[in-house]
């Protein structure tokens, strides 16, 4: 599928990691080979499937530039294999149970080139197992606020320059669920410039490996601790607030401690004290009597005034 590089059509490597996905892999492959953007190198890394996955892939062998099938150490190991053998000027991942819109790559490339960015992120349709759209996942924070807001966008909407991939070194395989978040936060911490694609380019099937909530929470705390110089118990409390709207004791302690706040990036403080406040204001309006939420946000108002002074 690939062709020579030109200034207006750089080579894009699309990498699919797959294992025993006979029901959905064909849909995924078709979404790549029918892209309106043509200068694509398509790489499929199979982890040793024992169902009909490889049989289905063989039907499209002439459209797949590189196909390898061997045991791996998990999805991020497979993604790293694909990245390491790729030749593209830009790289994007696509899981086997998800699929692109027909203009996904073209929109992403054009946006990066127009804005002279290092990578792009976009909206995504979140779908259920029968492909019905549940909602649209909008890009979130592409600055240091992501150190607590977490994933700026659906990972498979990220079209990233080879320079950035080589600098970061791919995915940290010690993480089994959240290595994509670690990669995204490294893009931010290293100052790479993002361009936002203002429409959905991906259909993401809800219920993947990141749906393992307990393990994901543990990895979240460990990853965010690399960027937030505060006790991990406080990080866990802040995550609980951001993800669940629950102001735990550790969360309140963190936000009440001026020495802790002084160690946080201003973008993180802004997200916590402004975005989260308005996000959960509707919860306050549901309660006629004072309770934990109202008391919590009363404290936030006081701390906001202190920060403004």
N, C-alpha and C positions, 0 to 999 in steps of 0.2 A: 504493500500500500504506500510505502514511503517514496519520496522523490528528493531531489537536491534542494538544498537550502536557498531561500531567497529572502530579501529584507522584509517582504510583505507576507511571506508564508513560511515561517520557520518550521522545522521538523518537530512534531509533537509525539512523544512516546506515551501511549495509553497502556497501562499495566493492569491486568486482571489476575488476582490470586484466587484460586478455586480449589475446592475439595468436595467431591461428592455432591454436585449441584445439578444433577441431570434435569430437574424440573425447571430451572431458571436460567441456566447458562446460555441457552440459545437466544433468549430475549436480550441478554447482556451483549453477546457478540454482535447481533444484528444492529444494536444501537450504535456500535462503534463503526462497523463497516459501511453504514449508510449515512455517515456524517456529511454535512455539506462541505466541511473543510476536508481537503483531500491529502494533505501532506502529513500523514499519520503513520507512525510505526506502532504496530499492535503486537504486544507481548502478552502471552498467557503463561502463567506459572501454576502448574497443577501439582498438588501435594501428594500425588499417588492415589488418585480416585479409584474406587472399586465398583462404582456403579457405571452408568452409561455416559458419564461426562466426557471421557476421552473419545468415545465413538461419535458423539455429537460434535465435538471440536474438529474431528477429522473431516467432517462435511464442509468446513470452512477453512481448511488448511491453506488453501491458496490465498486467503485473505488475512491470515495470521502470519506476521513476519517471523516471530520466534515463538515456539511452543516447547516448553520443557516440562517433564513429568518426573518428579522424584520426591522422596520424603523430605519434609522440612520441619522446622521447629515452631511452627505456628504461622499465623497470617502475616505478621510483621517481618518474619524471616523471609517469607515468600515475596513480600513487597520489596524487600531489600535486594533479593536476587534479581527481580525484574529491573529495578533501578540500576543495579551494577552492570547489567548487560545491555542496557538501553543506549541509544545514540542521539536521542532527541535534544533539541535546544531547550525544550520545556517538557515537563513530565506531569502526568495526572494519573491518579489511581481510580479504578472502577471495580468494585466488588462484584462477585458473580451473581448476586441476587438483586442487584440494582441496575439501572440503565439510564443512558443519557437522552435528552431531547435531541432532535436531529441537528440543531444549530449550536450545540453545547461548545464544541471546540472552536468553531468560527467566532462565536461571540466572545469567548475568553481570550483568544489570541488578539482579536481586534481591540478589545478593551485594554489589554496590556500594552500593545504597541501605541495606541492613541495616548495613553497616560504615562508612557515611559516607565512602567512599573516593573517590579521583579516577580510579582505573582498576582493572581486574581482569585477572588472568592465570589460565590454567587448564592442566590436563593435556591431552595430545593423543595420539591414536592415530597412530603412524607406520606407513604402509602401503606396500606395494610396487606395482608397475605393474598387477598384477591385483587390487588392492584387499585383499590378504591383510594382516592386522595383523602387523607385525614386533615391535613393543614399544610401551610407553606412555612418552611423554616427560613426565616430572614437572617441575613448576616448580622452578627452582633458587634462586639468590640474588637477592632483590629489595632488596639493600642494596649498599654499596660493594664488597662481595666480587665483585660482577658485573664490576668493573673488570678482573678477571683470569679469573673463571669464565665470563664472557661472557653470552650470551643467557639471561635469567632464565626464559624460557618460549618456546614456539612463538609467533612474532609474531602470527599470525592468531587467537590466543586472547585478545589484548589488546583489551579494550573500554575506550576512553580518552575522557575528558571533552573537550569542545570547548575549554574553558579551557586545558587542557594542550596540545592540538594547536596552538592559536593562539599560545601562549607559545613553544613550541619551533619552530613555523613549518613543520611537516611534515618531509619527508625531504630530507637533503642529497644532491643528485643528483651530486655529484662522486664519490660511492661507487657502484659498479655492482653490488656484491654484498652489502655489509654496512651499507647505510644504515639498515636496520631495527634493527641492533644499536646504531648511533649514537643513534637515536631512543629506544630503551629505556634506554640509559645516561643520556640527558638527563632522562628521567622520574625516574631515581634521583638524579642529581646536583642536580636542582632541588627535591627534597624532596616530590614528589607521593606521596600515600598509596595503597598498593596493597591490594586485597582478593583473596584466593586462592579460586578456584572448585575445590572438592575432588573433581572428577570430569572425565573427558575431554569436551571439547565440539567437537573438531575431528578430522577425518581428514586427515592431512598426507601427501602423496605424496612419498616419498623420491626424491631425484635432481634437485632444482631447480637454480637458478643458483648457489646457495651450495655446490653440490657441486664447483665449480671450486676445488680445494684451494689451489693456488699463489696465485691472485689473491686468494682469500679471506684467506690468511695475510698478504699484504702489506697489505690493507685493515685487517685486525685490528690489526696493529702500529701503523699510522697513527692509527686511532681510539683505541686504548688509551693512546697517547702523550698524548692530551688530558687524561687522568685520572691517569696515573702519571708523576710527575716523575723518571724515571730514564732512562738511555740506552736507545735503541731496541733495541740488540743484547741487552740484558738482558731487555727485554720479550719479544723473540722467543724467548729461551731459556725464559722462564717459560711462554709459550704452548705451547711444545713439551712441557714437563712436564705442564701441565694437560690438553692435548688428546691427547697420545700416551704419557704416562708415561715420557718419555725425559729424564733429567737431564743436559742438555748442559753443556759447559764454561761457557757464558755464564750458564746457570741457576745453576750452583754458585757462580760468582763473585758473582752478584746476591745470593744467599741467605747468602753468607759475608761480605758487606760491611755492617758496622753502619751506615755512613753512608747506604747505599741503603735499608736496612730502616727507618731513622728517617723517611724521606721517604714511606713507603707508608702508606695508611690501615690502621688496625688490623684492619678487616674483611678486607682483602686478606692481611695477614700470617696471620690466623687461618685463612683458607681454605687458604693454601699449607702452613702448618705442621701443621695438624690434619686437615682434610678430605683433602688430598692424601696425607698420611702414611698414614692408615688405608685410603684407596682402593687404595694400591699395596703394602700390607703383604702381601697374598696373593702378590705377585711375589717377595717375599723368601723366603717359605716354599717356593717351588719350587726354590730354589737351595741346595744343601748347601755349596757353596764360596763364599767371599767374592768379590764382584764389584762392578761399578760401582754397582748399585742398593743393595747393602747398605752400601757405603762412603758413599754419598750420604745414606742415611737415618740412618746413624750420626752424620753431621754435623748433620742436622736435630735429632736428640735433644739434641746439645750446644747448639745455638742456641735450642731451646725452653727449656732450663734457664736460659740467659742472659736470655731475655725474661721469664721468670717472676720472676726475682730483682728 
